[in-house]
Amino acid sequence: MQKFTYKITLEAENEKQAQEKMAALTVMARKLTAREIKKISEVVEENGSTLKTAKNFLGL
């Protein structure tokens, strides 16, 4: 599989949190398909009740 490099900007309270976000996003990108990531982003952006249920399931 090819590798691509992007420059992105993350919002976070501090650099440590930004690094944690980037590490988590990298894992998701490596383990999930583009279709799966897109579906997750749609839920996060558009469906607050489903997101709340998912957060509760994860203990967040």
C-alpha positions in Angstrom: 0.0 0.0 0.0 1.3 3.5 -0.8 2.0 6.1 1.9 1.0 9.7 1.8 2.1 12.6 3.9 -0.2 15.5 5.0 0.2 18.5 7.1 -2.7 19.0 9.4 -3.8 21.2 12.2 -5.5 19.8 15.4 -7.4 21.7 18.0 -6.3 20.6 21.5 -5.8 22.1 25.0 -2.1 21.5 24.8 0.6 19.7 22.7 0.4 16.5 24.7 -3.3 16.2 23.8 -2.7 17.0 20.2 0.0 14.2 20.1 -2.5 11.8 21.7 -5.2 12.7 19.1 -2.7 12.3 16.2 -1.6 8.9 17.5 -5.2 7.7 17.9 -6.1 9.0 14.4 -3.0 7.2 13.0 -4.2 3.9 14.5 -7.7 4.3 13.1 -6.3 5.1 9.7 -4.1 2.0 9.7 -6.8 -0.4 11.1 -10.0 0.9 9.3 -10.9 1.2 5.7 -11.7 4.6 4.2 -15.4 3.7 4.1 -15.4 2.8 7.8 -13.7 6.0 8.8 -16.1 8.0 6.7 -19.1 6.3 8.3 -17.7 7.0 11.8 -17.1 10.7 10.9 -20.7 11.0 9.6 -22.0 9.6 12.9 -19.8 12.0 14.9 -20.8 15.0 12.9 -24.5 14.3 12.3 -26.0 12.0 14.9 -25.6 13.2 18.5 -27.7 10.5 20.1 -25.7 7.7 18.5 -22.4 9.4 19.5 -23.7 9.7 23.1 -24.6 6.0 23.1 -21.1 5.1 21.7 -19.4 7.3 24.3 -21.4 5.7 27.1 -20.5 2.2 25.8 -16.8 3.2 25.9 -17.1 4.6 29.4 -16.5 8.2 28.3 
